[in-house]
Amino acid sequence: MGDLTRDSDRIMREARVIRDDNRLGGRHRREPSIGAGSAKIRSKHLTKKLVQLAIGLVGIWVAAGIAGAILNGIGFWGVMIAFLMMALLFGGVLTQKVKVPKRADINKGNVQQMVGRTELWLEAQRPALPPPAAKIVSDMGVQLDALGLQLEGVDQNHPKAREVRSLVGEQLPGMIDSYRKIPPHLRTEKRAGATPDEQLTDSLAKISGEIDSITRQLAEGSLDDLAIKHRYLDYKFGEGAETSPQLEHKS
C-alpha cells in the first residue's frame, strides 16, 4: 500500500511538471519557432496530443463506469487504478515531442511542405551554431514563410520550385551538416583565410539573400497584376475617369 501511494505521488508530480512545462510552451527548454511553417507543425502535434488525452480519459472513465456497474462499485483499489492510469496517460502523452525530420526526409513531397520541414529542422540545429549564424537562421524563418506563400499553387516542376528544392532542401541543410561534423575545437581555427564559424555565417547570409531573391522573382507576377488593376481602377474611377467625358465630347 505504501509503495503504491509513493509511486502514485511520484507519477502525479512528474505529470504536473510536464503539464506546466507544456503550458509554458517549453520555453525553458527550447526557443520559439523561427517561422509559421514550423509553428504550424508544432501546433498540429499539440492538437494531436490533446486529442489523445481526451480519448484516453474518456476510455478510462467508461471502463471504470462499466466495471462499477458490473461489480456494484469499483471500491478504493478501483479508484486508485483509474487514478494511476490517468497519471500514466498524462505522463505518456505529454512527453511526446515533435518529431524533427531527418536530413534525408527534408526534400520529399510537396515543395511548400518541404519549406516547413526545413524550418523545423533548422530549429533543431540552431543551438549548435555560432551566435551570428544562429541569428541568421532565426531571421530566415520569416523569409521561408514568405517563400512558402509564394510557392502556393506553383507547379512542382516549375524551374523556381526546382531551384528552391536545391537551395532550401539540399544546399542549406548540407552546409550545416558539414559544419556540425567539424570538431568544436577546430571551428574557430582559421583555414583558407577564415574560420569554419565565419565560413558558415557567410554562407548562410548568401543563402538568405538568395531566398529573398527567389521570393521576389516569384512575386513579380502578383506585383505586375496588382499594378495593372491599380492603373485600370485609376483610369475608371480616378483622374482618368474625370478626363474621359471631355474627350468623348470633343469627338
URHUSUL-V48854 format. One record per backbone hydrogen bond with DSSP energy under -1.0 kcal/mol. CO is the residue of the C=O (numbers start at 1). NH is the residue of the N-H. Records with the same first field share a line. If there is no record, write none. Layout:
BEGIN
CO = NH ; NH
END
This chain:
BEGIN
1 = 5
2 = 6
3 = 7
4 = 8
5 = 9
6 = 10
7 = 11
8 = 12
9 = 13
10 = 14
11 = 15
12 = 16
13 = 17
14 = 18
15 = 19
16 = 20
17 = 21
18 = 22
19 = 23
20 = 24
21 = 26
22 = 25
26 = 29 ; 30
35 = 39
36 = 40
37 = 41
38 = 42
39 = 43
40 = 44
41 = 45
42 = 46
43 = 47
44 = 48
45 = 49
46 = 50
47 = 51
48 = 52
49 = 53
50 = 54
51 = 55
52 = 56
53 = 57
54 = 58
55 = 59
56 = 60
57 = 61
58 = 62
59 = 63
60 = 64
61 = 65
62 = 66
63 = 67
64 = 68
65 = 69
66 = 70
67 = 71
68 = 73
74 = 78
75 = 79
76 = 80
77 = 81
78 = 82
79 = 83
80 = 84
81 = 85
82 = 86
83 = 87
84 = 88
85 = 89
86 = 90
87 = 91
88 = 92
89 = 93
90 = 94
91 = 95
93 = 96
102 = 105
105 = 108
110 = 114
111 = 115
112 = 116
113 = 117
114 = 118
115 = 119
116 = 120
117 = 121
118 = 122
119 = 123
120 = 124
121 = 125
122 = 126
125 = 128
126 = 129
130 = 134
131 = 135
132 = 136
133 = 137
134 = 138
135 = 139
136 = 140
139 = 143
140 = 144
141 = 145
142 = 146
143 = 147
144 = 148
145 = 149
146 = 150
147 = 151
151 = 154
155 = 158
158 = 162
159 = 163
160 = 164
161 = 165
162 = 166
163 = 167
164 = 168
165 = 169
166 = 171
167 = 172
170 = 174
171 = 175
172 = 176
173 = 177
174 = 178
175 = 179
176 = 180
177 = 181
179 = 182
183 = 186
184 = 187
186 = 189
187 = 197
191 = 194
194 = 191
195 = 199
196 = 200
197 = 201
198 = 202
199 = 203
200 = 204
201 = 205
202 = 206
203 = 207
204 = 208
205 = 209
206 = 210
207 = 211
208 = 212
209 = 213
210 = 214
211 = 215
212 = 216
213 = 217
214 = 218
215 = 219
219 = 223
220 = 224
221 = 225
222 = 226
223 = 227
224 = 228
225 = 229
226 = 230
227 = 231
228 = 232
229 = 233
230 = 234
231 = 235
232 = 236
233 = 237
234 = 238
238 = 242
239 = 243
240 = 244
243 = 247
244 = 248
245 = 249
246 = 250
247 = 251
END
